[in-house]
Amino acid sequence: MKKLTTKQILQRNRERTSPLQGRFILWLHDIRSLHNVGAAFRCADAFGIKELWLSGFTPVPPRPEITKTAIGAEEHVEWKKIENEIEAIHYLKEQGYEILGLEQTDNSTPLHNYPISSNSICLILGNEVTGIDKSLLGSLDGAVEIPQFGMKHSLNVSVAAGIALYAFFDKFRTLDRRGNPPLD
C-alpha cells in the first residue's frame, strides 16, 4: 500500500462525478461560527455539492476565518446569500426540490431510514444552539435526524453536515445503481 500524492488524488477526483451534483443544495441558516461555515464549504466540496446557501446571520466569504477552515473550498463551491428564506423555499419547491431540515423534531425520520426518491433535495441546517428557526420549520417538507446514543443530544453543525452529506451521497449512489440513468 502506498499513499497517493495530492496530484494523484486531484486527478482521481476529477474523473469522478458525485451523485449529489446538481441535485443537492446545502443551506446554512443562522450559523454563528465562521469555522463551521468554512468546514461546511469543505464538506460541500468533498461531496461534489455545487451550491451552498447562506441565510440569516450566517457569515459569508470572503473572511479569513472561513478560508482557514475551508482551505479555499469557498472558491470552488458556488454560494449565495439568501435574504428572504420563505421566498427561497417556495422557489425551490417550484423547481421540484424537497426541503428537509436536519433537526430533532417530534416527527423527524432517522437519517438512515429516510426513503430517498429521485427528487432534488435542499437540506437546511440551523443554529448551533437553537437549531432551525421556528419560522422555517413550518415550510419544510420533512426533517431528518442523526441517531445518537450518548448522553449528549447534539453534534457540532459542521460534523452533522459531513455525516448528513455522506448519508445522502450513499442514498443517491444506491438509487443510481437501481437502474436510474447515470449522473454525468
Steps between C-alpha positions, in 0.01 A plus 500: 500500500626845408352839577381701202652837429286812504527512121380137468207565735394807301520305173287220643246750635471669160416166339206445736150643501313532826142371504416817697627735232221715362235348726596603851528839670643542847348801680641649820265726696610711798833324543711712731844341465714600203694177550181295466419685178849431367473133592161481324659642184770235525244221546291633209807498278598148611157359413464686172233741619507790261280738695500617860236746621561728796226692682417686816810615683718226349828665398597498133836501320740659467606463861841369616334281764287327235797452268712358783261208549377473140860496372377681188190284437292820503670578167365178342152470648244748373319676780229756534373720779126451547317810617143360514499141619130430445511631142808287437324189634201565272736546204674168575168318532396641160825359363411154635723499807404319816582728795632315803632619831771322695322535831371298793123540496200299614463388139856466369619186326832339594733580212573134423123431468421795275348369174685662211325588176634648180402851615773756553552589865580815690621423851478783753722507808424746777669685781755317713295550819137554400481292180276590209299815555130437578403732215660254254381172656145539369628536143702179501383186323654294777781465751775245533717440801827325569444218751697553820553267791707693753421743777538806278215576261676699231798509267710787373315641197792442263537141621124452453530644148772250411303205636181608320681561170655155513163342578332676207799422275456133583122513448526669158784265401278203583208655312720531190604135525135394484479580132463876494704683240855598601554853622763629258 
